[in-house]
């Protein structure tokens, strides 16, 4: 089977800093403006991770099709999500 991974790289040193395995392929992702969170759009769900530890902060499954767009507002209090359905 195919493995789905999320990796964060340090571009200057060309080294992988963190990685996590995902249950399915990601369609989109967005860092919060303050850098504290990472929102990932997967098929039918949005997962919000702590950007430092990759600990899951929230999971919302309310769609059947892929998530195509995710955006945090400036103070990270709202997350807007757009999907194919």
Buried (B, 14 or more C-beta within 10 A) or exposed (E): EEEEEBEEEEEEEEEEEBEBEEEEEBBBBBBBEEEBBBBBBBBBBBBBBEBEEBEEBEEBEEBEEBBEEBBBEEEBEEBEBEBEE
